[in-house]
Amino acid sequence: MYKIDLKKNSRYKICTCGISKALPFCDNEHRDYNIKNNTKFKSVKIIIDCDVTIKMESKKWNLNEE
């Protein structure tokens, strides 16, 4: 599980494929992966309207931290 601070009026891209080197954020690693593996991974894009700290996890993420 990642605990992250998100800032008001900032845009974030969240990883859905699990191969990002910047988890939990997307670094667009899925683009080449999609081409090679005929998949359609995309990031989840969010804009925060207030400062907030959230916890995120995904079964697709190989976590090495808590």
N, C-alpha and C positions, 0 to 999 in steps of 0.2 A: 504494500500500500504506500502511495506517495502522499505526503502532506505538502501542499503548495499554497503559496500566497498569490492571489490574483488581484490586480489593481484596476480600479475604476477606469472605464473608458478605454481599456486595453483589449486588443484582439488576441485570441489564443487559438492554436490548432492542436487538438488532442489526437494522439496516435490511436488508430484502431487495428493496425496490423501486427504490432508487437516487435517490429524489426528496427524501429527508430533507435538511433544512438543517443537521443536526447529525451528518452522517456521521462515523464508521461507525454511530452510534447512531440509533435510530428516534425521530422526533418526531411520529409519527402522521399525517404528510402523506398516507400511503397511503389513509386513510379516505375523504377526498373523491375522490381519484383512483379508488378502487375503484367508487364510486357513479357517477361520470361515465363510466368506461370499461368497466364490467362486468367488472372484474378482482377477484382475491381475494388481493391481497398481505397478508401479516401479518409482524410482526416475529418474530425468533427470540429467545426469552427464555432467559437463562442465569443461574445463581447460582454464584458462584465459591467454592470451599472453601479456597483459599489465595491469597495475594498472588501475582500473576503478570504478566509483561509478554508480550504476544502481538502478532503481526503479522497483519493481516487485509486481505483484498482481495476484490473482487467485480467481475465484468465489468459488472454493473449500475451501479456507482458511477462517476461522472464525477470523477476525482481531479484536484485542482489542487496537490497536495502529495505529498511522500514521507516 
